[in-house]
Amino acid sequence: MFNIRLSALCWAMGLSLACAPQLVRAQTAPATAPASPEPAPTPAASQPVPTTPASPVPSGMAAPAAGVPAIQLPLPQASPRASVSQTFGLTEVTVDYHAPAVRNRTVWGGLVPYDQVWRAGANENTLIRFSTPVLLRGQLVPAGQYSYYVVPHQDRDWELTLNRVTTHWGAEGYDQRDDVIRVPVMPETAPFHENLTYWFSDIKPTGAHLNLTWEKRTLTLLIETEVHKQVLVGIEQVLQQKPDDWQLLAQAADYLVQNNIQPERALTWINESLKLQDAAPNNWIKARLLAQQQDFGTAIVYARKAIKLGDKEDTAFKSQLPGMRIALTEWQAKAY
């Protein structure tokens, strides 16, 4: 039983279990027994004595035994990990970071010095991922993952930078030569916020604002996407696989009409759809396309046909008839 207790004591002290016999001898040896040190061997003159640097051990704590994993207490992090993600258009943007708190400290110019690269969070690098290429201040940034840094200044615009190295601890080892882009941003005054937070706003298919808020400052980065270009690439791929699907052709033309872009391509797709199937939906799409082009006389013809066919369509399409009749009345007033 005594040996078991000694083994447990060795484990708690971070020592090898082999220390138990030495502890037993140390406690059972006579108090008056003289020490018997062994003389240290004298090395040969031609062989230098190797030296091994000592590993620092916190005061009052025993070093863990070799091969024994360190045991950590389950304590909460001072700057907990957080993540925020947002999809706009066909692009998903994700930010992974650690959120420090103010804790009655001076943040800007104190905890976060001016004119120095800051990790835009705590602990490891703040990371930002783009699922597709994006535009930052008109500059194209390829899809991928980057470290997100901020350089605050006291009397001029701050700087936001994306760096291709994502394995640093904060700003340690940061090299500006690895920057992908650096853009100026004016910090804005904000209500007090204890914990650093990233959040998205002004979300549209073509882009969104990524905001960093901490203490009484907010930094806003506009992220834009070439969403129409991305969508059209996907549409072309689908239509190559199913070129005779009138509904897909109508949907493709409708996307262009809704966004009022590439009317020539929209007209080609809707005409191909009508050749395959003369139905209310594609007639109505062509009517709207012609009205956008100020050809109200021809638009009225297709609108009337769409309304007539719509009376025979299912309930879902009939629900659109009141709006179609209003649009037809407006076009008639402009045409005559």
Secondary structure in CASP SS format (residue, H / E / C, confidence):
PFRMAT SS
TARGET T0000
AUTHOR 0000-0000-0000
METHOD secondary structure of the structure
MODEL  1
M C 1.00
F H 1.00
N H 1.00
I H 1.00
R H 1.00
L H 1.00
S H 1.00
A H 1.00
L H 1.00
C H 1.00
W H 1.00
A H 1.00
M C 1.00
G C 1.00
L C 1.00
S C 1.00
L C 1.00
A C 1.00
C H 1.00
A H 1.00
P H 1.00
Q H 1.00
L H 1.00
V H 1.00
R H 1.00
A H 1.00
Q H 1.00
T H 1.00
A C 1.00
P C 1.00
A C 1.00
T C 1.00
A C 1.00
P C 1.00
A C 1.00
S C 1.00
P C 1.00
E C 1.00
P C 1.00
A C 1.00
P C 1.00
T C 1.00
P C 1.00
A C 1.00
A C 1.00
S C 1.00
Q C 1.00
P C 1.00
V C 1.00
P C 1.00
T C 1.00
T C 1.00
P C 1.00
A C 1.00
S C 1.00
P C 1.00
V C 1.00
P C 1.00
S C 1.00
G C 1.00
M C 1.00
A C 1.00
A C 1.00
P C 1.00
A C 1.00
A C 1.00
G C 1.00
V C 1.00
P C 1.00
A C 1.00
I C 1.00
Q C 1.00
L C 1.00
P C 1.00
L C 1.00
P C 1.00
Q C 1.00
A C 1.00
S C 1.00
P C 1.00
R E 1.00
A E 1.00
S E 1.00
V E 1.00
S E 1.00
Q E 1.00
T E 1.00
F E 1.00
G C 1.00
L C 1.00
T E 1.00
E E 1.00
V E 1.00
T E 1.00
V E 1.00
D E 1.00
Y E 1.00
H E 1.00
A C 1.00
P C 1.00
A E 1.00
V C 1.00
R C 1.00
N C 1.00
R C 1.00
T C 1.00
V C 1.00
W E 1.00
G C 1.00
G C 1.00
L C 1.00
V E 1.00
P C 1.00
Y C 1.00
D C 1.00
Q C 1.00
V C 1.00
W E 1.00
R C 1.00
A C 1.00
G C 1.00
A C 1.00
N C 1.00
E C 1.00
N C 1.00
T C 1.00
L E 1.00
I E 1.00
R E 1.00
F E 1.00
S C 1.00
T C 1.00
P C 1.00
V E 1.00
L E 1.00
L E 1.00
R C 1.00
G C 1.00
Q E 1.00
L E 1.00
V E 1.00
P C 1.00
A C 1.00
G E 1.00
Q E 1.00
Y E 1.00
S E 1.00
Y E 1.00
Y E 1.00
V E 1.00
V E 1.00
P C 1.00
H C 1.00
Q C 1.00
D C 1.00
R C 1.00
D C 1.00
W E 1.00
E E 1.00
L E 1.00
T E 1.00
L E 1.00
N E 1.00
R C 1.00
V C 1.00
T C 1.00
T C 1.00
H C 1.00
W C 1.00
G C 1.00
A C 1.00
E C 1.00
G C 1.00
Y C 1.00
D C 1.00
Q H 1.00
R H 1.00
D H 1.00
D E 1.00
V E 1.00
I E 1.00
R E 1.00
V E 1.00
P E 1.00
V E 1.00
M C 1.00
P C 1.00
E E 1.00
T E 1.00
A E 1.00
P E 1.00
F E 1.00
H E 1.00
E E 1.00
N E 1.00
L E 1.00
T E 1.00
Y E 1.00
W E 1.00
F E 1.00
S E 1.00
D E 1.00
I E 1.00
K E 1.00
P C 1.00
T C 1.00
G E 1.00
A E 1.00
H E 1.00
L E 1.00
N E 1.00
L E 1.00
T E 1.00
W E 1.00
E E 1.00
K E 1.00
R E 1.00
T E 1.00
L E 1.00
T E 1.00
L E 1.00
L E 1.00
I E 1.00
E E 1.00
T C 1.00
E C 1.00
V H 1.00
H H 1.00
K H 1.00
Q H 1.00
V H 1.00
L H 1.00
V H 1.00
G H 1.00
I H 1.00
E H 1.00
Q H 1.00
V H 1.00
L H 1.00
Q H 1.00
Q H 1.00
K C 1.00
P C 1.00
D C 1.00
D C 1.00
W H 1.00
Q H 1.00
L H 1.00
L H 1.00
A H 1.00
Q H 1.00
A H 1.00
A H 1.00
D H 1.00
Y H 1.00
L H 1.00
V H 1.00
Q H 1.00
N H 1.00
N C 1.00
I C 1.00
Q C 1.00
P H 1.00
E H 1.00
R H 1.00
A H 1.00
L H 1.00
T H 1.00
W H 1.00
I H 1.00
N H 1.00
E H 1.00
S H 1.00
L H 1.00
K H 1.00
L H 1.00
Q C 1.00
D C 1.00
A C 1.00
A H 1.00
P H 1.00
N H 1.00
N H 1.00
W H 1.00
I H 1.00
K H 1.00
A H 1.00
R H 1.00
L H 1.00
L H 1.00
A H 1.00
Q H 1.00
Q C 1.00
Q C 1.00
D C 1.00
F H 1.00
G H 1.00
T H 1.00
A H 1.00
I H 1.00
V H 1.00
Y H 1.00
A H 1.00
R H 1.00
K H 1.00
A H 1.00
I H 1.00
K H 1.00
L H 1.00
G H 1.00
D C 1.00
K C 1.00
E C 1.00
D C 1.00
T H 1.00
A H 1.00
F H 1.00
K H 1.00
S C 1.00
Q C 1.00
L H 1.00
P H 1.00
G H 1.00
M H 1.00
R H 1.00
I H 1.00
A H 1.00
L H 1.00
T H 1.00
E H 1.00
W H 1.00
Q H 1.00
A H 1.00
K H 1.00
A H 1.00
Y C 1.00
END
